[in-house]
């Protein structure tokens, strides 16, 4: 049929037959003869899938993070045109970040055997799930629609078009749906290295305009999204099956079959499946519409009247999603070396005992271990391949005798403050560079060495654990810090990277997390052991490659200056903390408290209107809340869509309502959750004159 011959070339499915990078059925298959033992920095432990384009291997990074590594077949690697396409795939996937996407970790498209690594996403693809368990229903269906639309919105916001949205490219992980495979994605500016005359995509998942003219813009992704959600809800393709040309005719000429679809979903899907791309909704609009429907399912984190903002969309999705975890024993690490076997065995035994009781081991601000039975910052799900020395109790480091963390008493982290001036009154401290504002030199970083003494190993583990805990709340714990020491410079170096083309906001979070973890750890040691602990300075660096000899300096500071930003003894929120708080949380306790607190702010405001004479507000007034794990602060902001908070009086009343509601909720959570450390708050309102948000209040709750 003529409809199958765009640009005069016979229609065909592209012939690379790619395999999705983060994969398949959630199970690791044994490695085969000839498979690599290592790819880049990753140790290969098995296979996840294969196709005409390459093989996807299961790998572990040096810290034990599970990764999926796509290795291109040698025959493909010898094709210059193919290399150009693969290099383009790497460039595109590395610039896309957002919810419900698979994080790009590293790649080497110019290697003899090109490869690309992403975080591993466990779970079945949508088509596998439907075959095994049937259609999605209830809140899980609405969460699926919301999450996949939000993923496409993030892709489009990065100036990229996916072009191959289909069930095989969506994995249903225990944490939510994940959209993957940018094998034929291209930039929205039209630049592409796809072969001329070959239509890309999969029959049944191609838009009408793509069939007619070969056009593949964001609107085409939205059309495929509508097909995807209808398929997830009914287990049936809305344009049926059959020969490719027959399916193409139905897509261009007939209405979709939406029988069996929940009534509420018909409106957004009808808008997504419009024949005319100009009449379709955007992915962002689809995400908002589906999130609003999700809030009405009874398992939402927002009120039924809410129109959730993007950070709240992810909160909705996380709470509503209901798929079990899939554990695969093939991911287990091999036995450790003889010299570490005894330490690993003791560590594993302690972890097993804690896990059996439902506890989570966390390290609080006084360097002791807490075992919490409540939800909080979860321990990493994968074991580390590097075992550091046990954490010492305060005061033990000077003697070099490690404390037994299992017997350490449970200590409320809020009772131990970070020393503001740890060397006050100390006559001859070991740290002698106090007040030296000179930035560490590059050669001081390159001359730094790994921890040697028990005290250094103790500090290294504390810094790394604190950073991992903070980064995990933003789903950023794939950024693994390296901690080194330069005793002559009296400086601890925290180095991140390499992560290919990581966005600047991720590096900024790494900087803040590294500075806080290093500063607090050093301040405690300067306070407890001033005569023997020589390190008081810290510097944060970022490597762009494994062999980088001149890493970029992100920040530096001194533990004797205080680790929390205060003015006249008062804490104040700032733009850096706000930017971190705006990144969606992956911590369930934070999500729950954020939802409850926003509702409490609205309720408190409305209760006070009898005295303030303000108009009542609702969740549609755009009040959002996020957490900054670095300074343990809750940030509340609104872009004031209904212009409720333009006057000084209304802003003052909002500040009062926020302080009352936030401190009440933070205090309540702190009483029931021993790992809850958030005590600060800040509120900002959009200022139309400055065209930016302005802080109108902040403080610390008296717990």
Residue pairs with C-beta under 8 A, 6 or more apart in sequence:
1 245
1 248
1 249
3 211
3 212
3 245
3 248
3 249
3 252
4 10
4 11
4 211
4 244
4 245
4 248
5 11
6 199
6 210
6 211
6 212
6 213
6 214
7 196
7 197
7 214
8 197
9 196
9 197
9 198
9 199
11 199
11 244
11 245
11 248
12 198
12 199
13 199
13 201
13 202
13 203
13 244
14 184
14 194
14 195
14 198
14 199
14 200
14 201
15 52
15 198
16 51
16 52
16 53
16 76
16 82
16 183
17 51
17 52
17 53
18 51
18 52
18 53
18 54
18 181
18 183
18 184
19 49
19 50
19 51
19 53
19 54
19 55
19 56
19 70
20 49
20 56
20 125
20 168
20 169
20 171
20 180
20 181
21 56
21 68
21 70
21 102
21 116
21 118
21 180
21 181
22 48
22 56
22 68
22 102
22 118
22 119
22 120
22 121
22 171
22 178
22 180
23 48
23 49
23 56
23 68
23 120
23 121
23 125
23 171
24 48
24 49
24 56
24 125
24 128
25 124
25 125
25 128
26 122
26 123
26 124
26 326
26 328
27 328
27 330
28 45
28 46
28 47
28 48
28 58
28 328
28 330
28 331
29 46
29 47
29 48
30 46
30 47
31 44
31 45
31 46
31 47
31 57
32 47
35 44
35 47
35 55
35 57
36 44
36 57
36 71
36 113
37 43
37 44
38 44
39 57
39 59
39 69
39 71
39 115
39 117
40 69
40 106
40 108
40 115
40 117
41 61
41 62
41 106
41 546
42 59
42 60
42 61
42 67
42 69
42 117
43 59
43 60
44 57
44 58
44 59
44 69
45 58
45 59
45 60
45 330
45 331
46 57
46 58
46 330
47 55
47 56
47 57
47 58
48 56
48 57
48 58
48 68
48 120
49 55
49 56
50 56
52 73
53 70
53 72
53 73
53 76
53 183
54 70
54 71
54 72
54 73
54 76
55 70
55 71
55 73
56 68
56 69
56 70
56 71
57 68
57 69
57 70
57 71
58 66
58 67
58 68
58 69
58 120
58 330
58 331
59 66
59 67
59 68
59 69
59 117
60 66
60 67
60 331
60 333
60 382
60 385
61 67
61 105
61 480
62 385
62 386
62 480
63 384
63 385
63 386
63 480
64 333
64 380
64 382
64 383
64 384
64 385
65 119
65 382
65 477
65 478
65 480
66 119
66 120
66 331
66 382
67 105
67 117
67 118
67 119
67 120
68 102
68 117
68 118
68 119
68 120
68 121
69 115
69 116
69 117
70 115
70 116
70 117
71 113
71 114
71 115
72 82
72 86
72 113
72 114
72 115
74 113
76 82
76 86
77 83
77 112
77 113
77 114
81 193
81 195
83 109
83 110
83 114
84 193
85 193
85 194
86 109
86 114
86 116
87 109
87 110
87 114
88 186
88 192
88 193
89 116
89 182
89 183
89 185
90 107
90 109
90 116
90 500
91 501
92 160
92 182
92 185
92 186
92 187
93 104
93 116
93 118
93 182
93 185
94 104
94 107
94 500
94 501
94 502
95 158
95 159
95 160
95 501
95 503
96 104
96 154
96 155
96 158
96 160
96 182
97 103
97 154
97 158
97 503
97 506
98 150
98 151
98 153
98 154
98 155
98 157
98 158
99 147
99 150
99 151
99 154
99 310
99 313
99 314
99 317
99 584
100 147
100 148
100 150
100 151
100 154
100 176
100 177
100 178
100 179
100 317
101 151
101 154
101 155
101 178
101 179
101 180
102 118
102 119
102 121
102 178
102 179
102 180
103 118
103 119
103 478
104 116
104 117
104 118
104 500
104 501
105 117
105 118
105 119
105 478
105 499
105 500
106 116
106 117
106 498
106 499
106 500
107 114
107 115
107 116
107 117
107 500
108 114
108 115
109 116
118 180
119 478
121 171
121 173
121 178
121 180
122 171
122 173
122 174
122 325
122 326
122 328
123 129
123 171
123 172
123 173
123 174
123 178
123 323
123 326
124 132
124 171
124 172
124 326
125 167
125 168
125 169
125 170
125 171
125 172
126 167
126 168
126 170
126 171
126 172
126 177
126 228
126 231
126 232
127 167
127 168
129 136
129 172
130 167
130 231
130 232
130 235
134 235
135 141
135 232
135 233
135 234
135 235
136 144
136 232
136 233
137 233
138 297
138 299
139 294
139 297
139 298
139 299
139 300
139 320
139 321
139 322
140 320
140 321
140 322
140 323
141 229
141 232
141 233
141 262
141 265
142 265
142 290
142 293
142 294
142 297
142 320
143 176
143 177
143 294
143 316
143 317
143 320
143 321
144 172
144 177
144 229
144 232
145 229
145 232
145 265
145 268
145 286
145 290
145 293
145 294
146 287
146 290
146 291
146 294
146 313
146 316
146 317
147 176
147 177
147 317
147 321
148 165
148 170
148 177
148 179
148 225
148 228
148 229
149 225
149 283
149 284
149 286
149 287
149 290
150 283
150 287
150 310
150 313
150 314
150 317
151 177
151 178
151 179
152 162
152 165
152 179
152 218
152 221
152 222
152 225
152 283
152 286
153 282
153 283
153 284
153 286
153 287
155 161
155 162
155 179
155 185
155 221
155 283
156 188
156 218
156 221
156 282
156 283
156 284
157 284
159 187
159 188
159 189
160 182
160 185
160 186
160 187
160 188
161 185
161 186
161 187
161 188
161 216
161 217
161 218
161 220
161 221
162 179
162 182
162 185
162 221
163 184
163 185
163 186
163 200
163 201
163 216
163 220
163 221
164 181
164 183
164 184
164 185
164 200
164 201
164 202
164 205
165 179
165 205
165 221
165 224
165 225
165 228
166 202
166 204
166 205
166 224
166 228
167 228
167 231
167 232
168 181
169 179
169 180
169 181
170 177
170 178
170 179
170 180
170 228
171 177
171 178
171 180
172 323
173 323
174 321
174 323
174 324
174 325
174 326
175 318
175 321
175 586
176 317
176 318
176 321
184 194
184 200
184 201
186 192
186 193
186 194
186 216
188 217
188 218
194 200
199 206
199 210
199 214
200 216
201 210
201 216
203 244
203 247
203 248
204 227
204 237
204 239
204 241
204 247
204 251
205 224
205 227
205 228
206 220
206 224
206 248
206 251
207 216
207 219
207 220
207 223
207 224
207 251
207 277
208 223
208 251
208 252
208 275
208 277
209 215
209 217
209 219
209 220
209 277
210 216
210 220
211 248
211 251
211 252
212 252
215 277
217 277
218 282
218 283
219 277
219 278
219 280
220 277
221 283
222 272
222 280
222 281
222 282
222 283
222 286
223 272
223 273
223 274
223 277
223 280
225 272
225 283
225 286
226 238
226 256
226 268
226 269
226 271
226 272
226 273
227 237
227 238
227 239
227 256
227 273
229 265
229 269
229 272
230 236
230 237
230 238
230 256
230 258
230 261
230 269
230 273
231 237
231 238
233 260
233 261
233 262
233 265
234 258
234 259
234 260
234 261
236 257
236 260
238 256
238 257
238 258
238 273
239 247
239 250
239 251
239 254
239 256
239 257
240 246
240 247
240 250
240 257
241 247
252 275
256 269
256 273
258 266
258 269
258 270
261 269
264 293
264 296
265 290
265 293
267 289
268 281
268 286
268 289
268 290
268 293
271 279
271 280
271 281
271 286
272 280
272 281
272 286
273 280
274 280
281 289
287 310
287 313
288 307
288 308
288 313
291 308
291 312
291 313
291 316
291 317
292 306
292 307
292 308
294 300
294 316
294 317
294 320
295 301
295 302
295 303
295 304
295 306
295 308
295 316
296 304
297 320
299 319
299 320
299 322
300 316
300 319
300 320
301 312
301 315
301 316
301 318
301 319
301 320
301 591
301 592
301 594
301 595
302 308
302 312
302 315
302 316
302 595
302 598
302 619
303 599
303 618
303 619
305 618
305 619
305 620
306 312
306 618
306 619
306 620
307 619
307 620
308 315
308 316
309 622
309 624
310 584
311 582
311 583
311 584
311 585
311 624
311 626
312 594
312 595
312 624
314 584
314 585
315 584
315 585
315 591
315 594
315 595
318 586
318 588
318 591
319 588
319 591
319 592
319 595
331 382
333 383
333 385
335 341
336 344
336 387
340 387
343 387
344 387
347 387
348 383
350 405
350 406
351 361
354 360
354 361
354 371
357 371
357 373
358 373
359 371
359 372
359 373
360 371
360 372
360 373
360 376
360 377
360 378
360 379
360 675
361 369
361 370
361 371
361 379
362 369
362 370
362 372
362 376
362 377
362 379
362 469
362 675
363 369
363 370
363 391
363 462
363 465
363 466
363 469
364 370
364 411
364 412
364 413
364 416
364 675
364 677
365 413
365 416
365 417
365 418
365 520
365 677
366 394
366 411
366 413
366 416
366 524
367 391
367 392
367 393
367 394
367 462
367 521
367 524
368 391
368 393
368 394
368 405
368 408
368 409
368 411
369 391
369 405
369 406
369 408
370 410
370 411
370 413
370 674
370 675
371 410
372 673
372 674
372 675
374 589
374 672
374 673
374 674
374 675
375 588
375 589
375 592
375 673
376 587
376 589
376 673
376 674
376 675
376 676
377 469
377 472
377 473
377 587
377 675
378 472
378 587
380 468
380 472
380 477
388 451
388 457
388 460
388 461
388 464
389 402
389 454
389 457
389 458
389 461
390 402
390 403
390 404
390 405
390 458
391 402
391 403
391 405
391 458
391 461
391 462
391 465
392 401
392 402
392 403
392 454
392 455
392 458
393 403
393 408
394 524
394 528
395 528
395 529
396 402
396 403
397 454
397 455
397 458
397 459
397 525
397 528
397 529
397 533
398 455
398 528
398 529
398 532
398 533
400 453
400 454
400 455
402 454
402 458
410 674
412 674
413 674
413 675
413 677
414 670
414 677
414 679
414 703
418 519
418 520
418 523
418 524
418 562
418 563
418 564
419 523
419 524
419 526
419 527
420 562
421 560
421 562
422 523
422 524
422 526
422 527
422 530
422 559
422 560
423 429
423 431
423 434
423 526
423 527
423 530
423 536
423 560
426 530
426 531
428 531
429 526
429 530
429 531
430 529
430 530
430 531
430 532
430 533
430 534
431 490
431 526
431 530
431 533
431 534
431 535
431 536
431 560
432 490
433 490
433 536
433 537
433 558
434 536
434 558
434 560
435 558
435 560
436 537
436 558
439 539
439 553
439 556
440 486
440 489
440 491
440 493
440 537
440 539
440 553
440 556
441 489
442 550
442 551
442 553
444 486
444 488
444 489
444 491
444 493
445 484
445 486
445 493
445 495
445 539
445 541
445 551
445 553
446 549
446 550
447 486
447 488
447 489
448 484
448 485
448 486
448 489
448 491
448 493
449 484
449 485
449 486
450 460
450 483
450 484
450 485
451 457
451 459
451 460
451 483
451 484
451 485
452 485
455 525
455 529
455 532
455 533
456 485
459 483
459 492
459 521
459 522
459 525
459 535
460 483
462 517
462 521
463 481
463 483
463 492
463 494
463 514
463 517
463 518
463 521
464 481
464 483
464 517
466 516
466 517
466 520
466 521
467 481
467 494
467 513
467 514
467 517
468 477
469 629
470 513
470 516
470 517
470 629
470 630
471 477
471 479
471 509
471 510
471 513
472 586
472 587
473 585
473 586
473 587
473 590
473 627
473 629
474 509
474 580
474 583
474 584
474 585
474 586
474 629
475 584
475 586
476 506
476 509
476 510
478 499
479 496
479 497
479 499
479 502
479 506
479 510
480 496
481 494
481 495
481 496
481 510
481 514
482 494
482 495
482 496
483 492
483 493
483 494
483 495
484 492
484 493
484 495
485 491
485 492
485 493
485 535
486 493
487 534
487 535
489 537
490 534
490 535
490 536
490 537
491 535
491 537
491 538
491 539
491 556
492 518
492 522
492 535
492 537
492 538
492 539
493 538
493 539
493 541
494 514
494 515
494 517
494 518
494 538
494 539
494 540
494 541
495 540
495 541
495 542
495 543
495 551
496 507
496 510
496 514
496 540
496 541
496 542
496 543
497 542
497 543
497 544
497 548
497 551
498 543
498 544
498 545
498 546
498 548
499 506
505 579
505 583
507 542
507 554
508 554
508 576
508 579
508 580
509 580
509 583
509 630
510 540
510 542
510 554
511 540
511 554
511 555
512 576
512 580
512 630
513 629
513 630
514 538
514 540
514 554
514 555
515 538
515 540
515 555
515 557
515 563
516 563
516 630
516 631
518 538
518 540
518 559
519 538
519 557
519 559
519 563
520 559
520 563
522 533
522 535
522 536
522 538
522 559
523 559
523 560
523 563
525 533
525 535
526 533
526 536
526 559
526 560
536 558
536 559
536 560
537 556
537 557
537 558
537 559
538 556
538 557
538 558
538 559
539 553
539 555
539 556
540 553
540 554
540 555
540 556
541 551
541 552
541 553
541 554
542 551
542 552
542 554
543 551
544 551
544 552
564 571
564 631
565 571
565 572
565 574
565 631
566 572
570 699
570 700
571 631
571 633
571 680
571 698
571 699
571 700
572 682
572 695
572 698
573 633
573 635
573 680
573 681
573 682
573 683
573 684
573 695
573 698
574 695
577 628
577 630
577 631
577 633
577 635
577 682
578 628
578 635
578 637
578 682
578 684
578 693
580 628
580 629
580 630
581 626
581 627
581 628
581 633
581 634
581 635
582 626
582 635
582 637
583 626
584 626
585 591
585 594
585 626
585 627
587 627
589 669
589 673
589 676
590 627
593 665
593 666
593 669
593 678
594 625
594 626
594 627
594 634
596 665
597 625
597 634
597 636
597 661
597 662
597 665
597 666
598 619
598 623
598 624
598 625
598 636
599 619
600 661
600 662
600 664
600 665
601 623
601 625
601 636
601 657
601 658
601 661
601 662
602 617
602 618
602 619
602 621
602 623
603 661
604 657
604 660
604 661
605 614
605 616
605 617
605 653
605 654
605 657
606 616
606 617
608 614
608 653
608 656
608 657
609 615
609 616
612 649
612 653
614 644
614 650
614 653
615 644
617 623
617 642
617 644
620 641
620 642
621 638
621 640
621 641
621 642
621 644
622 638
622 639
622 640
622 641
622 642
623 636
623 637
623 638
624 636
624 637
624 638
625 634
625 635
625 636
625 637
626 634
626 635
627 633
627 634
627 635
627 678
628 634
628 635
631 680
632 677
632 678
632 679
632 680
633 678
633 679
633 680
633 681
633 682
633 698
634 662
634 666
634 678
634 680
634 681
634 682
635 681
635 682
635 683
635 684
636 658
636 662
636 681
636 682
636 683
636 684
637 683
637 684
637 685
637 693
638 645
638 684
638 685
638 686
639 686
639 693
640 646
640 685
640 686
644 650
645 651
645 654
645 685
646 688
651 685
651 696
652 696
654 683
654 685
654 696
655 683
655 696
655 697
658 681
658 683
658 697
659 681
659 697
659 699
662 681
662 701
663 681
663 701
663 702
666 676
666 678
666 679
666 681
666 701
666 703
667 701
667 703
669 676
669 678
670 676
670 678
670 679
670 703
679 700
679 701
679 703
680 698
680 699
680 700
680 701
681 698
681 699
681 700
681 701
682 695
682 697
682 698
682 699
683 695
683 696
683 697
683 698
684 693
684 694
684 695
684 696
685 693
685 694
685 696
686 692
686 693
686 694
687 693
687 694
